[in-house]
Amino acid sequence: MFSIIIPTWNNLEFLKLCIESLRKHSKFEHEIIVHVNDGSDGTLNWAKSEGIKFSHTPKNVGVCLSVNHLVTLASNEWVLYVNDDMVACPGWDTAFEQAIETTETDLALFFSTLIQPHIGKNSHMIEHDFGSTPQDFKMDELRSKYHLEQRSDSEGAASQPTLFHRKWWQIVGGYSMEFSPGMSSDDDLLMKFWVAGCRHFRVIGACRFYHFSCVSTGRIHNTKGGRAFVMKWGITQGDFYQRYMSKLMNTPNHLLVERHSKLFPRATLLGKFRRAGYGLFCDYPLQGIEEWDPVPGQGLWQHND
């Protein structure tokens, strides 16, 4: 039904748990495709032994390139991007299926409700600690408690897992390389979908994934994606959420496009000043890309169908 794409970077035990949960907790049969970055921890050999469809690069090429490449390998129209440190809860795919069926357009982004040990001020997540590593993870407790806190669907937010129609990913260009290896690429994707006319950015309350969080991102040098965002769009990420995304939160689903179709993003004064300053004194996005990957690899992709 869905093509599930998972980029991974030497997180074998997390990846095993992620794929096991997808296999056990899915009602429908889905295609699973993994991109193995490096894989020297045994991930590459494990993917081969499991017969999993995968692609591989000898080094970490980042989320933007990994996910875009995986989308080209997907066989199904609807594609779900999942991080390797996430665990699917029962009923996740039926909840996404219902969301698709009750939305009149395929120009939409659907997101899971995440359960995390720590959520900060993010009201779209559920705070509960089921473990911080695969070794101390409490799967039985997750299965019995993941659904106890009731949540309705909500608009105007984003997270992974992300479900999208492959057609629209290709139309807007997917993740933009200027945000490599991935910092702020999600917000840039939201902006591109918004400019394309999307007004459905829905977190599905009944779709739950447990997230260990920051397993890979904590190892990556921060490339200051927020600066690349404001240089590209002339508006800060905070202003984009406050001026546009937040307006969707209290709007009934059937009125989202009608009420907000003409709400086109505009550069802000703060964004213009920051864009000018970054342009004068920094070299974004090229500086950020070069810092994390000074010798870009080309022609290194390997596939196993």
C-alpha positions in Angstrom: 0.0 0.0 0.0 2.7 2.5 1.0 6.4 2.7 0.1 8.2 3.2 3.4 11.6 4.8 3.0 14.1 4.8 5.8 17.5 6.6 5.7 19.9 5.1 8.2 23.4 5.9 9.4 25.1 3.2 11.5 22.1 2.7 13.8 21.7 -1.0 13.2 19.9 -1.9 16.5 17.5 1.0 16.1 16.8 0.1 12.5 16.1 -3.5 13.3 13.5 -2.4 15.9 12.0 0.1 13.5 11.5 -2.5 10.7 10.3 -5.2 13.1 7.6 -2.8 14.4 6.5 -1.9 10.9 6.2 -5.6 10.0 4.3 -6.6 13.1 2.1 -3.6 13.6 0.9 -3.0 10.0 -2.5 -4.1 8.7 -1.5 -3.8 5.1 1.5 -5.0 3.2 4.0 -2.3 2.5 7.2 -1.8 0.5 10.2 -1.0 2.7 13.3 0.6 1.2 16.4 1.6 3.2 19.2 3.9 2.3 22.4 2.8 4.1 24.8 5.6 4.8 28.2 4.1 5.4 26.9 0.8 7.0 30.2 -0.2 8.5 28.5 -1.1 11.7 27.0 -4.2 10.0 23.9 -2.4 8.6 24.8 -3.1 5.0 25.4 -6.9 5.6 22.2 -7.1 7.6 20.1 -5.5 4.9 21.5 -7.9 2.4 20.8 -10.9 4.6 17.3 -9.8 5.3 16.5 -9.3 1.6 15.6 -5.7 2.2 15.4 -3.4 -0.8 18.1 -0.8 -0.3 20.5 1.7 -1.7 24.0 2.5 -0.3 26.7 5.1 -0.2 30.1 4.5 1.4 29.7 7.7 3.4 26.9 9.7 5.0 25.3 11.8 2.2 22.7 13.3 4.6 18.9 13.2 4.8 18.2 15.4 1.8 20.0 13.3 -0.8 19.1 10.0 0.9 15.4 10.6 1.0 15.2 12.1 -2.5 17.0 9.1 -3.8 14.7 6.7 -2.0 11.6 8.4 -3.4 12.9 7.6 -6.9 13.0 3.9 -5.9 9.5 3.8 -4.5 6.9 1.7 -6.3 3.7 3.1 -4.7 2.0 6.4 -5.1 2.0 7.2 -1.4 5.3 7.3 0.3 6.1 7.3 4.1 9.4 8.8 5.3 10.4 7.2 8.6 13.5 7.8 10.7 15.5 4.8 11.8 15.0 5.7 15.5 11.2 5.4 15.4 8.9 2.5 16.4 5.5 2.0 14.8 2.5 1.5 17.1 -0.4 -0.8 16.1 -2.9 0.8 13.8 -0.6 3.4 12.3 -1.3 2.5 8.7 -5.1 2.3 9.1 -5.1 5.8 10.6 -3.1 7.1 7.6 -5.4 5.3 5.2 -8.4 6.9 6.7 -6.8 10.4 6.5 -6.2 9.9 2.8 -9.7 8.7 2.2 -11.3 11.7 4.0 -9.2 14.3 2.2 -10.4 15.5 -1.1 -7.0 16.1 -2.6 -3.7 14.3 -2.7 -1.9 17.7 -2.3 -1.4 17.1 1.4 1.2 16.2 4.0 0.2 13.8 6.8 2.2 13.3 10.0 2.2 10.8 12.8 1.7 11.8 16.4 5.0 11.2 18.1 5.5 9.7 21.6 8.8 10.8 23.2 10.5 10.7 26.6 10.8 14.5 26.4 8.7 16.8 24.3 9.6 20.3 25.5 6.8 22.7 24.5 5.6 20.7 21.5 1.9 20.2 22.2 1.5 17.9 19.2 3.6 15.2 20.9 2.8 12.8 23.7 5.3 12.6 26.6 6.0 9.1 27.8 9.2 7.2 28.4 9.3 3.7 27.1 13.1 3.6 26.9 16.0 5.4 25.5 17.8 2.6 23.6 16.7 -0.7 22.0 18.2 -2.5 24.9 15.9 -0.9 27.5 12.9 -0.4 25.3 9.6 -1.5 26.8 7.7 -2.9 23.7 5.0 -4.6 25.7 4.3 -1.5 27.7 4.2 0.6 24.5 1.6 -1.8 23.0 -0.6 -1.6 26.1 -0.4 2.2 26.7 0.3 4.0 23.3 -3.4 4.7 22.7 -4.4 5.7 26.3 -4.1 9.5 25.7 -6.7 10.5 23.2 -5.8 13.0 20.5 -7.8 14.4 17.6 -6.2 15.4 14.3 -4.6 18.8 14.2 -3.4 21.1 11.3 -0.5 23.4 10.9 2.4 21.3 12.3 5.0 18.9 11.0 7.1 16.0 12.1 8.3 12.6 10.9 7.0 10.1 9.9 5.8 12.1 6.9 3.3 10.7 4.4 3.1 12.3 1.0 2.0 11.6 -2.6 5.1 10.8 -4.7 3.8 13.1 -7.5 3.8 16.2 -5.3 7.2 15.4 -3.9 8.6 15.3 -7.4 6.7 18.5 -8.4 8.1 20.6 -5.6 11.5 19.1 -5.8 11.6 17.2 -2.5 14.2 18.1 0.0 16.5 20.9 -1.3 20.2 20.3 -1.4 21.0 23.7 0.1 19.8 22.3 3.5 22.1 19.3 3.4 22.6 17.3 5.4 19.1 18.1 6.5 18.8 21.0 9.1 15.6 23.0 8.4 14.9 20.9 5.3 11.4 20.1 6.8 10.4 23.7 7.1 11.7 24.4 3.6 9.5 21.5 2.4 6.5 22.9 4.1 7.1 26.3 2.4 7.4 24.7 -1.0 4.2 22.7 -0.5 2.5 25.9 0.7 3.5 27.8 -2.4 2.3 24.9 -4.5 -1.2 25.3 -3.0 -1.1 22.8 -0.2 -3.2 23.7 2.9 -3.3 20.2 4.5 -0.5 19.8 7.0 -2.2 17.3 9.3 -0.9 15.5 12.3 -3.0 12.3 12.6 -4.0 11.8 16.2 -4.7 8.0 15.9 -1.4 7.3 14.1 1.4 6.8 16.7 5.1 6.3 16.5 7.6 6.2 19.4 10.7 8.3 18.9 14.0 7.8 20.7 15.0 11.2 19.2 18.3 12.7 18.1 20.1 9.4 17.5 21.7 10.7 14.3 21.2 14.4 14.3 23.2 14.7 17.5 26.3 13.5 15.5 25.9 16.0 12.7 27.5 19.5 12.7 24.8 22.1 12.7 24.8 23.7 9.2 22.6 26.6 10.3 19.6 25.7 8.1 17.6 28.6 9.6 20.0 31.0 7.8 19.6 29.1 4.5 15.8 29.3 5.0 15.7 33.1 5.5 18.1 33.7 2.6 16.0 31.6 0.3 12.5 32.8 1.3 13.1 36.3 2.9 11.1 35.2 6.0 12.2 33.5 9.2 11.0 30.0 10.1 9.3 31.5 13.2 7.4 34.0 11.2 6.3 31.4 8.6 4.8 29.3 11.4 3.2 32.3 13.2 1.9 34.1 10.1 0.8 31.1 8.0 0.9 27.6 9.5 -0.8 28.7 12.7 -3.8 30.0 10.8 -4.7 26.4 9.8 -5.0 25.1 13.4 -8.6 26.1 14.1 -10.0 25.7 10.6 -12.3 22.8 9.7 -10.6 20.5 7.2 -13.2 21.1 4.4 -12.6 24.9 4.6 -8.8 24.9 4.6 -8.2 25.6 0.9 -11.2 27.9 0.6 -10.2 30.1 3.5 -6.4 30.2 3.0 -5.8 29.6 -0.7 -5.0 33.3 -1.3 -2.7 33.5 1.8 0.6 33.8 -0.1 3.8 34.0 2.0 5.5 37.4 2.0 9.0 38.4 3.0 9.1 40.2 6.4 11.2 43.1 7.5 13.1 41.0 9.9 13.7 38.4 7.2 14.9 41.0 4.7 17.4 42.4 7.2 18.7 38.9 8.1 18.9 37.9 4.5 21.0 41.1 3.7 23.3 40.5 6.7 23.9 36.8 5.9 24.4 37.6 2.3 27.1 40.3 3.1 29.0 38.4 5.8 28.4 34.7 5.1 28.4 32.3 2.2 25.2 30.3 2.7 24.2 27.7 1.7 27.5 26.7 0.1 29.5 27.4 3.2 27.3 25.1 5.3 27.3 22.3 2.7 31.1 22.4 2.4 31.6 22.4 6.2 29.8 19.0 6.6 30.9 17.5 3.3 34.1 19.2 1.9 34.6 16.5 -0.7 31.2 15.6 -2.2 31.0 12.0 -3.5 29.6 11.4 -6.9 28.7 8.1 -8.6 28.8 6.3 -5.4 25.2 4.9 -5.3 24.7 1.2 -5.1 21.3 -0.5 -5.3 19.8 -3.8 -4.3 16.3 -4.4 -5.6 
